[in-house]
Amino acid sequence: MRFVLTGEQREFARSLDALLRAADTPGVLRAWAAGDHGPGRALWRRLGDAGVFALAVPEAYGGVGPLPVEAAVACVELGRYAVPGPVAETLAAGVLLAGVGGPAAKEWLPGIASGAAMVSLRLPGHGPYALDADAADAVFTVDGDGLRRAPGPGELSVSADPARRLFRPDPCGEPVAGGRAVEAASRAAGDWASFATAALALGCGEELLRATVAYVRQRRQFGVPVGSFQAVKHRLADTLLGLEFARPLLYGAAVELTEELSGGRAGAGSPGAGAGIGSGTGPAEGTPGSGLGTGPGMGSLGAGAAVAAAKAAAGEAGYAAARTALQLHGAIGYTEELDLAWWLRRARPLRDAWGTPSACRARVLAG
């Protein structure tokens, strides 16, 4: 199994990289954590103009999607720059509202697609929290077959990452929709939230590894760079392997989601056939796949299990990258003055959000 991004997909990644490199995301993160959402909302709108959130919204509502492969490309880049806000939740809300349809879809989906609306979400089976509900324009909750809009953000809970603010929204909000369509749309939205979070975790891990390699090249002990020590090389190599094994699982899940949307296997020239294991910043194209299943996509796993496999692998790889970064940076890694601290704090919450590794493995084993 081989995944190769198309030229357009690689160019999309490069354009997002350029946009985010100029955005001073450490400054945006500090403001967001302090409760100032202005810089984050401004960046959100620029990402909307770049088409990021339109990837989960159907064309009928002003989007260009759903396009899982391109969504993975985008979320890896956003993870590399630790973009604050409910990114995965807003993408998942696009899927949820499109599946439900009706007045709520007409009201919210065009704004989601354009970046004008930021939405948070709480779904059954994924914990009681809605991320950054205080900054969101709407918070949707699902209980059983009922979709509601929460009246407010709810109670704030402590998070390991001060730029990922967790709230417990009131489940007894305004009814939006009900019935079996809500249950089906909720399951699909949960897969998309997990999938997007896996991509964010992979991007976070990539940046942690990049920053750590740069640091050990310039830090010296006994007159030589720390990076020349064999033990350091081995630790970095193990971290890289974890990230590279997670990458094909992520793009394999994107192919499975694409095939699920099209109602069949993706063939040559289909949207899923262009899926790649690199985001334009990783290793050479044509790296072998994960070996899970045969043929296109993830074989017989199915979209839900494929997403779970990607989430477990990417979440743990990103967290392992954080542990490596902290060990090799030493005590300086604990300081808030170091920009890397924002990525260090983010890796574990991304590992556990929208599916812990143990829950994801159980889903894979269950098929």
N, C-alpha and C positions, 0 to 999 in steps of 0.2 A: 504494500500500500504506500503510495507516494502522494504528497500534497504539495502543490506549487501555487503560490499566489499569482494572479494575473498582473500585468503591468499596471492596470488601473488601480488594483487593490494596493500595490506597493506605493504608487504615487499618492493614494489617499493617506496611507500611513505617514509618508514623508511630509505631506501638507499639515497633518495634525501635529507632527513632531515640531515643525517650524512654528506653528501657532502657539504651542504650549511652551516652547523654549523661550519665547518672547514674553510670556505671561507672568513671570515671577511667581510661580505657584507656591514657593515657601511663604512669601508675603501674603498671598491669598489664604493659605492655610492658617497662618497666625491670626489674621483678621476673622476668619470663619470661627475658629475656636473661641475667640473673644466675644462672639455674638454679632460681629459686623459682617453681614451677608452681602454688602454692596459689591466688593470686588469679585466675590464668587459668582454672584448673579450676572455681573458684566461678562465674566469669562463664560458662563453658561450660555448666554445669548450668542457669543461668538462661536461656540461649539454648535449651537443650533443652526447658525448661518452656514457652518461647514457641513451640515447634513447629518450630524451624529445621531440625533434623537429621531429623525425621520426614518432611520433604518428599521425601527420597530413598528412603524405606523403604515397602514395600507395607503395606496395611492388615492383611494376614494376620500380619505380624510386629510389629504395634503402631504402624505409621506411618500416614501419610495420603497417601502418594504412590504412584509418583513424580509430582511436580508441577514441571516445569521452570520455568514462568513464575514461580511463587511462590519457587522456589529462586533465580532471578535477582534478584528483588526483595530477598530476604534477603541475598544475598551482596554486592550493591551497598552495602547499609547496613553490613554487616560490614567491607567495604573502606573505607568512609568513616571508620570508627573504628579501622582497623588492628587488628582483633581478632587476637590471637596464637593459634597452634595450627594443626593440620592440618585446616582447615575443608574445603577442596576434597577432600582425601584421604579424610576421614571420609564425606562425601557420596558420593564415588565408591565407597568400600568398601561402602556400603549397596546401591548398584546391583550391584556385583560379587557380593556374597554372596547377594543376592536372585536373581541370574541362575544361580548355582551351586546354591542350595538345600541341603538336607541338614542334618546336625547343626550345621555351622558357622553357617548362617543362623539356626537356632533359638537358638543360643547367643549370637550377637553382635548381631543386628539389633534386638531389643527394647531393648538397652542403648544402641545408636547412636541409635535414635529418641528415647529419653527424655533423652539428653544424659549418661547415666551412663557411657558408654564413649566414649573418644577413640581413634581408629584411624588409623594411617598406612599408606602403601601404596607399593609400587614395582611398576611395570608395564613390560613390554618395550617398547622404542622411546621411552621417556621418561626416560632417564638412569638412573644407578646409585643415586640417593639416595632416602631416605625422610625426609620432613620431620618434625622434632620427634619422632623415634622414641623419644627418652629419656623423653618425657612421655606417650607413647601407651600404652594398655592392651594393644594388640596391633599388630604390624606384619606385614602380609601381603605376600607377594611372588609374582609370577607369572613362570614361565619356560616358554615353549612352552604345553603344555596342562596344566601342573602348578601348583596353588595350594598354597602353604606358609605356615606361620606362623613367622616368624623367631624364633630363640631369645633374641634381645636386640637392642638398638638398633644395634649395630655400631660402626664407626669414625666419629668425628666429623670433619667437614670444615669448612673456613672458609667463611663466607657473608658476602656484602656487607651483609646485614641480620642483626645479632646476635640479633634476636628471631625469625629463621627459621633454625633449627639443622638442618643437613643431616647425615645419617648414611648409611653404607653397610651395610645389613643383610646378614647371612649368608644366601645363597640356599639353603643346605642345611638348612632348618629342618624342622619337623614337617609331613608331608603332610596337606593338608586335603581336597583334591578333585583330580580329573583328568579329562581327556577333552575332547571338542569343546565341551561346555557352558562350560568354563573359558575357552577361547579366545574364544568369542562374548561372554561376560560381561566379559572383560578389555577387549575393544574398546569395549563400551558404557561401562564404567567410565572408560576413558581419555577418551572424549568428555565425560563428566560432569565429570571433573577439569579438563579444559581449559575447559569452559563455565563452571564455578564460578570458576576463576581469572580468566577474562575479566571476570566481574562484579566480583570483588574489585579488579582493576586499574582498572576504570571508577570504582568508588567511591573508590579511593585518589586517582585523578586529580581527581575532583570536589572532594575535601577540599583537595588541594594548590592548586587554582585558587581555592577560596573563601578560604583563608587568605592567599593572595597578593593577591587583590583587597582584602581588609581591610587588609593591610599597606601597600600603595601608596596607600591612601586617607589613612592617618595619617602616613606618612613624608613629610617635606617637604624640598625643595631649592629654593634661590632664592626662598624665601618662599611656595611653592605646593606642593600635594600631588604626589608623584611620579606618581601615577595620572593626572594631567592631561596628562602629556607624550604626544604623539602616538605616539612609538615604543613606549611602554609599552602604550598602548591597543591598538595593532596586535598586539603580542606576546600579550596576553591574549585578544584576539579569535581569533587563530589557535589558541590552546590550547582555547578554548571550542568552536570548530568541530570540532576533532579529537575531542573528547569527545562532541559531539552527533551526529557521523556514526557513531561507534562504537555509540551507544545502540540505534538501530534494528536494527543487525546482531546485537546481543546478544539482543534480544527476538524477532527473526526466528528466531534459532537455537533459542530456547525453544519457539517454535511448531513448528519442524521436529522437535524432540525429542518434543514432545507428540504430533504426528501419527505419528511413528515408533512410539511406544508404543501408540497406538490402532490402528495398522495401516492408516491411510488419512489423507486430507486432513481437517483440522479445519474443520468448518462453523460456521455461526452458532450461538452458544450452547455450543460445545464449550469445553474448558478453554483451548485455544490461542487462541480467538477473542477472549479478553479481554486478550491481551498488550498491553503499552503500552511506550512509549519513555521514560517518566519513572518515577521511583521515588517520586513524591510530593514531591520536593525539586528537581526539574529544571524545564524550561520547560513551557509550556502543552501540554495534550493535543492530539492530532491533528497533531503534526508529521509532515511527509512521511517516508515510508520511505526505504530506502537505494537503491532502484532496481535491486537485484539480483533478477532474475527477475520474474515477474508472478503475480498471484493471491495466495492466502494463503501465509504463511510465506516461504520463500526460493526459491520457484519450483522449478526443476529441480536445484538444487544438492544436495539431500539433507542429512540431519541432520549427517553427519560434516563435509562441506565447509562447511556453514553455521556450525558451531561453530568451524571453523578460521578462517573469515573474521572472525567475531566476536572470536576470541582475538587475531588479528593486529592488528585495528583498535583494540581496547580496550587491549591491551598497549602499543602504540606511543603511543596518546593519553595513557595514564597516565604513561609515561616522559617524553613531551614536556611534560606538566604539571610534572613534577619538575624538568626543566631550566629551565623558565620560572620556577618558584618559587625555584630556587637563584640564578639570574641576578638576579632582582629583589630578593631578600632580601640578596644580597651575602654577605660573609664570615660574617655571623651564621648563615647557613644551615648552616654546617659545625659549629656548636657543638652538643654533646650536651645542653646546658641548654635549648635551644629544642625544644619538643615536636615541631615540624614536621620535625625531623631524622629521626624514626622513619618518617614517611611518605616523605621523600626517599630513605631507604635501601631502602624496600620496593618502590618503583616499578619499578626495573630487574629485580630477581628475579621479580616478578610478570609482567613482560613476557616473560621467557624460560622460566618454569616451565610444564610441560605443553604445550610447543609454542612454539618460537621463532617470530618473525615470518616468517623465511624458510621454515621447515618448514611453517608454516600456509599460506603462499601457495602453496607447491608442492602441498599437498593440495587447495586450492581449484582450482588449474589442472588437477589430475588428475581432478577431478570426484568 
